[in-house]
Amino acid sequence: MTKPAVPRRHLPTSPFKAPVPPPPKHFAVGDRVTHDMYGLGRVVGMEEGIAALVDFGATQARIPSPYAKLNKL
């Protein structure tokens, strides 16, 4: 049985720098994108901070934030 991953907390007295989270991804209607599972597509709708509606040709998919597998071309 494995334990769930818990992010490590940064101690203020640590000599190492605190980890910096990656900046959030931003997409706009009309952006060309690629998805690890669906392939190439175009953003056709946005729900700011919630999800992106992407047309992949054969299908449309609602990709929820934080858009882990979605990349802008």
N, C-alpha and C positions, 0 to 999 in steps of 0.2 A: 504494500500500500504506500503510495507516495503522498507527500504533503503538498497542498496547493502553494503555488509561488507567491511569496509575500515580498513586496519591494522593501529593500533595506533603507533604513532611515539614516540620514546624515547627521553626525554629531557636530555641533558647532566648534568643538575643540579639536576636530580631526585635521591633520596636516594636508589631507587630500581635498581636492575641489569637490564640491557637491555635484552630483550628476545633473546634467541639463536635459530636460525633456525635449524631444524634437518639436519644431514648430508645427502647428496644425496645418493640414493641407486645405487649400482653398480652391474651389472649382467654380466656374461660371457657365451659364448656358451657352452652348456652342463649342466648348472646349473638347478637343480630341483627347481621348484617354485610352489606356490599356488596362485590362484586368487579368489577373493570373488565371482565372477560370473561364471567363467569357471571351477574352481576346480584345480586339479593337472596337471602339465605340465612340459615341458623341453624347455629351451631357445635354439632355433635353428639358430637365427641370431640376430645381434646387429647393430643398427645405433647409434653410440656413442652420447649420450646426446639428442637423438631425440626419439627413440623408440626401443622396443625389439619385435622380432618375436618369438612367443611361440607356441609350438605344444601341444595341449591339448588332443590328441588322435583322437577324432571325428572331430576336427576343428583346424585350425591355426588362431591365432589372433595377430594383431599388437597392442601392448600396448604402448601408447605414454608416454614420460617422463612427470611428475616425478614419475611414477609408483605407484600411490597412493594405488591401491588395489592389488598390486603384492608383494609377500613376498618370500624371499629365504628360502628353507628348510635346 
